[in-house]
Amino acid sequence: MFGVLLGALLVLPGCSESDRPLEPPVRFDGNIFGTFYQVTIMDPLTQGESLALEEGFKAELESVDQAMSTYRDDSELIAFNEAPVDEWQPLSNELIEVLAISQSVAEASHGAFDITVGDLVNLWSFGPGSRPEEVPADELLAEQLARVGFDAVELDSQNMQARRTRDVFVDLSGVAKGHATDRVATYLDQQGIEHYLVNLGGDLIARGVRDEDEQTPWRIGIEVPEDGQQRAQHIIPLESMSVATSGDYRNYFEVDGQRFSHTIDPRTGRPVTHQVASASVFHPSNAWADAWATALLVVGEQEAMQMAIENDLKVLLLVRDGEQWRSVASPEFVNYFGESLVDELGIEQLSAFPLSASNPPATMPAEQPVTGE
């Protein structure tokens, strides 16, 4: 009898620990895709529920990494890149979905976003391969640029397959992190979590509020585009919305005093040289926001705002202005967040400068803030 009672007592502590309520916020931190993730949940959770949630969303992140990484030899994307040219390859639902988003943004941005730019990225020492930080020879650049073009990837979504029509290296780094952010959010939604903030390497998505009693919204910080600093200048409320930022001020190298950004213009094969330091796109889907932020950083201020108007995008640009910098918002950003907030933050509205009328209309409308709390 004593032995049975002792056994029961030994089990009880484990049960009570699993059922122990946790004080919100409950935060989960870790690393994936060469960057960090942080998930903050305000819903009431027990210890056991929190462990199950962490296991679940980490499985979602691992699934994306397995499908889309260019840094692991066993990924589905690497297998696609190594498949024979012109041969259709069966692909997973999520890889087809991300390829479809990529091709839509590529078309709407007139090639500013291009998943076939991988070999050029590698050539400029910013890809997974280990290469010296030096300016490639013009002949080598021209050879690689001749192959680049989003038309080199064909999709057959109905039959869940795709093929490369030229020997290009498909790189989804401009959209995969956003897709992973969406995947984590979808998982949390499916588990009935109502109030959370997902931050995956600066790509964020928010649901509900930070404080349900006070109805305090989540707030995210748009980073100052200065080297060696990580300081939020604009604090923006975020509710049932995601945001992705592309910037050129963290990843670069210098040769003979000239700075070369990791953002490669697929149309020229060279790093961008304009004064836009970062582009933030607010969108219900972080995958779409991620791809568009990359495209807008490529094209520069006026063309980026032209695309924002054509595609109804909520966009905030941070632009270098001599030794200073300024912020410019698209009309949809102003409509969504309100003129009072825009004025309070000192953000310029688009009407403050003229747009070029030379750009053709987009043919496909599209449906790394760094902090969040």
C-alpha positions as CSV (number, residue, x, y, z in Angstrom):
1,M,0.0,0.0,0.0
2,F,2.8,2.4,0.9
3,G,4.6,1.6,-2.4
4,V,1.4,2.5,-4.4
5,L,0.9,5.7,-2.5
6,L,4.5,6.7,-3.0
7,G,4.2,6.1,-6.7
8,A,1.2,8.3,-6.9
9,L,3.0,11.1,-5.0
10,L,5.9,10.9,-7.4
11,V,3.6,11.4,-10.4
12,L,1.7,14.3,-9.0
13,P,4.5,17.0,-9.3
14,G,4.8,16.3,-13.0
15,C,1.1,16.7,-13.5
16,S,0.9,19.9,-11.5
17,E,3.8,21.4,-13.4
18,S,2.1,20.8,-16.7
19,D,-1.1,22.4,-15.5
20,R,0.7,25.4,-13.9
21,P,-0.7,28.6,-15.3
22,L,1.9,31.0,-16.8
23,E,1.9,34.7,-16.4
24,P,1.5,36.5,-19.7
25,P,3.3,37.4,-21.8
26,V,4.8,34.0,-22.6
27,R,7.8,34.4,-24.9
28,F,9.6,31.8,-27.0
29,D,13.0,32.6,-28.5
30,G,15.3,30.7,-30.8
31,N,17.3,30.7,-34.0
32,I,16.3,29.5,-37.6
33,F,17.3,30.4,-41.1
34,G,20.5,32.1,-39.8
35,T,18.4,34.6,-37.9
36,F,16.3,34.7,-34.7
37,Y,12.7,34.1,-34.0
38,Q,10.6,35.4,-31.1
39,V,6.9,34.5,-30.5
40,T,5.1,36.5,-27.8
41,I,1.6,35.2,-26.6
42,M,-0.8,37.1,-24.4
43,D,-3.4,34.4,-24.1
44,P,-3.6,32.5,-20.8
45,L,-1.5,29.3,-21.1
46,T,-0.4,26.5,-18.9
47,Q,3.2,25.2,-18.9
48,G,2.0,22.1,-20.9
49,E,0.2,24.2,-23.4
50,S,3.2,26.4,-24.0
51,L,5.5,23.5,-24.6
52,A,3.0,22.0,-27.1
53,L,2.7,25.3,-28.9
54,E,6.5,25.7,-29.1
55,E,6.9,22.2,-30.5
56,G,4.2,22.9,-33.1
57,F,5.5,26.2,-34.5
58,K,9.1,25.0,-34.5
59,A,7.9,22.1,-36.7
60,E,6.4,24.7,-39.0
61,L,9.7,26.5,-39.2
62,E,11.6,23.3,-39.8
63,S,9.2,22.4,-42.6
64,V,9.9,25.7,-44.4
65,D,13.7,25.3,-43.9
66,Q,13.5,21.8,-45.4
67,A,11.6,23.0,-48.4
68,M,13.3,26.4,-49.2
69,S,16.8,26.6,-47.7
70,T,19.7,27.2,-50.1
71,Y,22.1,26.4,-47.2
72,R,21.2,22.7,-46.8
73,D,21.9,20.1,-49.5
74,D,18.8,18.1,-48.7
75,S,16.3,20.9,-49.2
76,E,13.5,20.6,-51.8
77,L,14.6,23.8,-53.4
78,I,18.2,22.5,-53.9
79,A,16.8,19.4,-55.6
80,F,14.7,21.6,-57.9
81,N,17.8,23.6,-58.8
82,E,19.8,20.5,-59.6
83,A,17.0,18.9,-61.7
84,P,17.5,18.8,-65.5
85,V,16.5,22.0,-67.3
86,D,13.1,21.8,-69.1
87,E,11.9,18.8,-67.0
88,W,8.8,19.2,-64.9
89,Q,9.4,18.5,-61.2
90,P,6.7,17.6,-58.7
91,L,6.8,20.0,-55.8
92,S,5.1,20.4,-52.4
93,N,2.1,22.6,-51.9
94,E,4.0,25.2,-50.0
95,L,6.9,25.5,-52.5
96,I,4.4,25.9,-55.3
97,E,2.6,28.6,-53.3
98,V,5.8,30.6,-52.6
99,L,6.9,30.3,-56.3
100,A,3.5,31.6,-57.3
101,I,3.7,34.6,-55.0
102,S,7.3,35.2,-56.3
103,Q,6.3,35.2,-59.9
104,S,3.3,37.5,-59.3
105,V,5.5,40.1,-57.6
106,A,8.2,39.7,-60.3
107,E,5.6,40.5,-63.0
108,A,4.0,43.3,-61.1
109,S,7.4,44.9,-60.3
110,H,8.7,44.5,-63.9
111,G,11.5,42.2,-62.8
112,A,12.7,44.1,-59.7
113,F,11.9,41.0,-57.7
114,D,13.4,37.9,-59.3
115,I,14.0,34.5,-57.7
116,T,16.5,33.6,-60.5
117,V,19.0,36.1,-59.2
118,G,20.7,33.5,-57.0
119,D,23.9,33.1,-59.1
120,L,24.4,36.8,-59.2
121,V,24.0,37.0,-55.4
122,N,26.6,34.3,-55.0
123,L,28.9,36.1,-57.4
124,W,28.8,39.2,-55.3
125,S,29.7,37.1,-52.2
126,F,26.3,37.4,-50.5
127,G,25.0,33.8,-51.1
128,P,25.6,30.5,-49.3
129,G,28.9,29.9,-51.1
130,S,32.1,31.1,-49.6
131,R,33.6,33.7,-51.9
132,P,36.0,36.6,-51.5
133,E,34.5,40.1,-51.1
134,E,35.5,41.6,-54.4
135,V,33.9,43.2,-57.4
136,P,33.2,40.5,-60.1
137,A,34.7,41.0,-63.6
138,D,32.4,42.7,-66.1
139,E,32.6,39.6,-68.4
140,L,31.5,37.3,-65.6
141,L,28.7,39.6,-64.6
142,A,27.4,39.8,-68.2
143,E,27.5,36.0,-68.5
144,Q,25.4,35.5,-65.4
145,L,23.0,38.4,-66.1
146,A,22.2,36.9,-69.5
147,R,20.6,33.8,-67.8
148,V,18.7,35.8,-65.1
149,G,15.0,36.4,-65.6
150,F,11.8,35.2,-63.8
151,D,10.6,33.8,-67.2
152,A,13.1,31.0,-66.7
153,V,10.8,29.4,-64.1
154,E,7.5,28.0,-65.3
155,L,4.7,26.8,-62.9
156,D,1.9,24.4,-63.4
157,S,0.0,24.9,-60.2
158,Q,-2.9,22.7,-61.2
159,N,-0.6,19.7,-61.4
160,M,1.7,20.9,-58.6
161,Q,4.9,21.0,-60.7
162,A,7.4,23.5,-62.0
163,R,10.5,23.6,-64.2
164,R,13.5,25.7,-65.1
165,T,13.8,26.6,-68.7
166,R,17.3,27.9,-68.3
167,D,20.1,26.9,-66.0
168,V,19.3,29.4,-63.3
169,F,19.7,29.1,-59.5
170,V,16.4,29.8,-57.8
171,D,16.8,31.7,-54.5
172,L,13.7,32.3,-52.3
173,S,15.5,34.2,-49.6
174,G,13.4,37.3,-50.5
175,V,10.1,35.6,-49.7
176,A,10.7,32.4,-47.7
177,K,11.2,34.1,-44.3
178,G,7.9,35.9,-44.8
179,H,6.2,32.7,-45.7
180,A,7.6,31.1,-42.5
181,T,6.2,34.0,-40.5
182,D,2.8,33.3,-42.1
183,R,3.1,29.6,-41.3
184,V,3.7,30.3,-37.6
185,A,0.8,32.7,-37.4
186,T,-1.5,30.2,-39.2
187,Y,-0.5,27.5,-36.7
188,L,-1.2,29.7,-33.7
189,D,-4.6,30.7,-35.3
190,Q,-5.5,27.0,-35.6
191,Q,-4.6,26.4,-32.0
192,G,-7.1,29.1,-30.9
193,I,-4.5,31.7,-29.9
194,E,-6.0,35.2,-30.3
195,H,-3.3,37.6,-29.1
196,Y,0.3,37.2,-30.3
197,L,3.2,38.8,-32.1
198,V,5.5,36.7,-34.3
199,N,9.0,38.2,-35.0
200,L,11.1,36.2,-37.4
201,G,14.3,38.0,-38.1
202,G,12.5,41.4,-38.3
203,D,9.5,40.1,-40.3
204,L,6.5,40.5,-38.0
205,I,2.8,39.6,-37.8
206,A,0.4,40.6,-35.1
207,R,-3.0,39.3,-34.0
208,G,-5.3,40.7,-31.3
209,V,-3.9,43.1,-28.8
210,R,-1.0,43.4,-26.4
211,D,-3.2,44.1,-23.4
212,E,-6.8,42.9,-23.7
213,D,-8.1,44.8,-20.6
214,E,-6.6,48.1,-21.8
215,Q,-7.1,47.2,-25.5
216,T,-3.5,48.2,-26.0
217,P,-2.3,47.4,-29.6
218,W,1.0,45.7,-30.4
219,R,3.6,48.2,-31.4
220,I,6.5,47.7,-33.8
221,G,9.6,49.8,-34.3
222,I,10.9,50.8,-37.7
223,E,14.7,50.8,-37.5
224,V,16.9,53.9,-38.0
225,P,19.1,53.1,-41.1
226,E,22.4,53.7,-39.5
227,D,25.4,51.4,-39.4
228,G,26.3,49.8,-36.1
229,Q,23.0,50.8,-34.5
230,Q,19.7,49.1,-33.8
231,R,17.4,51.8,-32.8
232,A,13.7,52.2,-33.5
233,Q,12.7,55.7,-34.6
234,H,9.0,55.2,-35.7
235,I,6.8,53.3,-33.3
236,I,3.7,52.1,-35.2
237,P,0.6,50.2,-33.8
238,L,-0.1,46.9,-35.5
239,E,-3.3,44.8,-35.3
240,S,-4.2,41.9,-37.5
241,M,-1.4,42.9,-39.9
242,S,2.1,42.0,-40.9
243,V,5.1,44.0,-41.9
244,A,8.4,43.1,-43.7
245,T,11.4,45.4,-44.2
246,S,14.3,45.1,-46.6
247,G,17.3,47.3,-45.9
248,D,20.7,47.8,-47.4
249,Y,22.6,49.0,-44.3
250,R,23.4,45.8,-42.5
251,N,24.8,43.4,-45.1
252,Y,27.5,44.9,-47.4
253,F,31.2,45.0,-48.1
254,E,33.6,47.7,-49.2
255,V,36.4,47.7,-51.8
256,D,38.7,50.8,-52.1
257,G,36.3,52.8,-50.1
258,Q,33.2,52.0,-52.2
259,R,30.3,50.2,-50.5
260,F,28.5,47.4,-52.2
261,S,25.0,46.5,-50.8
262,H,23.7,42.9,-50.7
263,T,20.6,44.1,-52.6
264,I,21.3,43.1,-56.2
265,D,19.2,44.7,-59.0
266,P,18.2,41.7,-61.2
267,R,17.9,44.1,-64.1
268,T,21.6,45.2,-64.0
269,G,23.3,42.5,-62.1
270,R,24.8,45.0,-59.7
271,P,24.1,46.2,-56.1
272,V,21.7,49.1,-55.8
273,T,23.2,52.6,-55.6
274,H,20.2,54.8,-54.8
275,Q,19.4,56.6,-51.5
276,V,16.6,54.3,-50.2
277,A,18.0,52.7,-47.1
278,S,15.0,50.5,-46.3
279,A,11.5,49.7,-47.5
280,S,8.7,48.4,-45.2
281,V,5.6,46.9,-46.5
282,F,2.5,46.3,-44.4
283,H,0.2,43.5,-45.7
284,P,-2.0,40.8,-44.3
285,S,0.4,38.2,-45.7
286,N,4.0,38.5,-44.7
287,A,5.2,36.5,-47.7
288,W,3.7,39.1,-50.0
289,A,5.1,41.9,-47.8
290,D,8.6,40.3,-47.9
291,A,8.7,39.9,-51.6
292,W,7.4,43.5,-52.2
293,A,9.8,45.0,-49.7
294,T,12.7,43.4,-51.7
295,A,11.4,44.7,-55.0
296,L,10.8,48.2,-53.7
297,L,14.3,48.4,-52.2
298,V,15.7,47.5,-55.6
299,V,14.0,50.3,-57.6
300,G,14.5,53.4,-55.5
301,E,12.2,56.1,-54.2
302,Q,10.1,57.3,-57.1
303,E,9.7,54.0,-58.8
304,A,8.9,52.3,-55.5
305,M,6.1,54.8,-54.8
306,Q,4.8,54.4,-58.3
307,M,4.5,50.7,-57.7
308,A,3.0,51.3,-54.3
309,I,0.2,53.3,-56.0
310,E,-0.3,50.8,-58.8
311,N,-0.6,47.9,-56.4
312,D,-2.4,49.5,-53.5
313,L,0.6,48.8,-51.1
314,K,1.1,50.2,-47.6
315,V,4.7,51.3,-47.9
316,L,7.1,53.3,-45.7
317,L,10.5,54.2,-47.1
318,L,13.5,55.5,-45.2
319,V,15.6,57.6,-47.5
320,R,19.1,59.0,-47.0
321,D,19.3,62.8,-47.4
322,G,22.9,63.9,-47.1
323,E,24.0,63.1,-43.5
324,Q,20.3,62.8,-42.4
325,W,17.4,60.6,-43.5
326,R,13.7,61.1,-44.1
327,S,10.6,58.9,-44.2
328,V,8.1,58.8,-47.0
329,A,4.7,57.0,-46.9
330,S,2.5,55.7,-49.7
331,P,-1.2,56.9,-49.9
332,E,-2.4,53.4,-48.7
333,F,-0.1,53.7,-45.7
334,V,-1.6,57.1,-44.8
335,N,-5.2,55.8,-45.4
336,Y,-4.6,52.8,-43.2
337,F,-2.8,54.4,-40.3
338,G,-4.3,57.9,-40.5
339,E,-2.9,61.3,-41.2
340,S,-2.7,62.2,-37.5
341,L,-0.2,59.4,-36.8
342,V,1.8,60.1,-40.0
343,D,2.1,63.8,-39.0
344,E,2.9,62.9,-35.5
345,L,5.8,60.7,-36.6
346,G,7.1,63.3,-39.1
347,I,6.6,61.1,-42.1
348,E,6.3,62.7,-45.5
349,Q,3.2,61.9,-47.6
350,L,3.6,61.0,-51.2
351,S,2.2,64.3,-52.5
352,A,5.3,66.0,-51.2
353,F,7.2,65.1,-54.4
354,P,6.3,64.4,-58.0
355,L,6.1,60.9,-59.5
356,S,7.4,59.8,-62.9
357,A,4.6,59.0,-65.4
358,S,7.0,56.9,-67.5
359,N,6.5,53.6,-65.8
360,P,4.1,51.2,-67.4
361,P,1.2,50.0,-65.3
362,A,1.6,46.8,-63.3
363,T,-0.1,43.8,-64.8
364,M,-0.6,41.8,-61.6
365,P,-2.0,43.5,-58.5
366,A,-0.9,42.0,-55.3
367,E,-2.9,41.3,-52.5
368,Q,12.6,43.8,-41.1
369,P,10.9,46.4,-38.7
370,V,13.2,45.1,-36.0
371,T,11.3,45.4,-32.8
372,G,7.9,44.6,-31.5
373,E,6.1,44.6,-28.2
